[in-house]
Amino acid sequence: MSYNISMVLGIDEVGRGPWAGPLVIGAVVLGGELIDGLTDSKKLTKKRREQLEPEIYDKAKAVALGWVSANELDEIGMSEALRLATRRAVEQIKVPYHEIIIDGTTNFLAGTSKGEYVSTMPKADLLVPSVSAASIVAKVARDRYMTEQDTIYPGYEFSKHAGYGVAKHRAAIEQLGVTPLHRLSFAPLKKYAVSVEPESTVKDTVATPTTTAIGNASESVACAYLESNGHVIVDRNWRTRWCEIDIVSEFNDVVYFTEVKHRKNDSAGDGMMAITATKLKQMNFAAQLYALKVPGKDMRLAAIATTGQSPTVTDFLEIR
C-alpha cells in the first residue's frame, strides 16, 4: 500500500510504559517538507532527537502535543488515556490534511468525526516521515518534562530513566515513597494507592515546593483562567530557537501569546514588571514565526500575573 505523504497528519505516542509521568501524543503535518534523518525516535540518540526537534517545529506545517497526566491516566485507564491524548493533540491542528496515520494497530480516534480518515500502521514511526516527526517531538517534550521533575522530586532521577521501572527507580520508590507523578493504577504501584494523601501532602513529604514547581502551577492556573474566559489552549511552553512562550491560546480567531509572571506575594511587586522590553521583543519575534504556520490569524501578546505559594491570577493584560 502506498501513501501520499505530503499532507498526512502523523500521530505517535510516547510514555505508555513508564511507572511515572505523563502520556504524550505527538501530531505533525510536514506538508511535503523534507527533513533529513527522520525515523523512529527510539532509534535516534538523545542528541540527535534534540537536533531534529527544532527543525521539525521550524519546517512542519503544524505540530501539536496532547498530554494526559498520571492522575488522569489512573482515573480513566490506559486505553481511554491514549484516546484522550490523541484528541487533545489533533484538536490543535488547524492546517488541512487528507489522511491521518497512527503508529500501531489501534485507531484512537474511532467514534469521533476524524475516525474515518485514520489509517493505522505498525512501524509507521519508521516508515512515514510525519509519524517519525511526531514520535521525535513527543519524545523530546516528555524527556524534557521528566528532567524538570528532578528539581521538584529529588532522589528519583527521573532525568535518567524518564519514569520507567528500572532498578534505581524501584529503589527510590521503596526509600522515598511515591509522588503525584506515579501511576498508581500500574500493578507494581497499586499497593501505594491506599496510603497516598492529597497531592499537597505527598509533595510535602518528598520535597518543598521549588521555583520550578510554583512556576508550573502558575502556568496551569493561567491556562484555567484563559479557558474560563473562552480561550482554547493551543500549546504550552511553545519554543523556538530564540524564545519560549508560556501559553499559546486562541479566542475568537485571535491567537494569544501569553507570558506568565509570578510573585510570591504582593510585597514582591507586580509580576507584570518582569515583562521587559527584551522579553517583549522576543515574544513579538516568536509571534511572527508562529504566524507563518497559521497565515491570516490575528496575533496578540498578553501577560498574566499570579501570586502566592498556591498561585492565583491577579491580572491579565493584553500587550498588543
Secondary structure, DSSP 8 states (H G I E B T S, - for coil): -----TTEEEEEEE-SS-SBS-EEEEEEE-TT---TT---GGGS-HHHHHHHHHHHHHHSSEEEEEEE-HHHHHHH-HHHHHHHHHHHHHTT--S--SEEEEESS--TTTTSTTGGGEEEETTHHHH-HHHHHHHHHHHHHHHHHHHHHHHHSTTS-HHHHTT---HHHHHHHHHH---TTB-TTSGGGHHHHTT---HHHHHHHH----HHHHHHHHHHHHHHHHHHTT-EEEEEEEE-SS-EEEEEEEETTEEEEEEEEEESSGGG--GGGG--HHHHHHHHHHHHHHHTTSTT-EEEEEEEEEETTTTEEEEEEE--
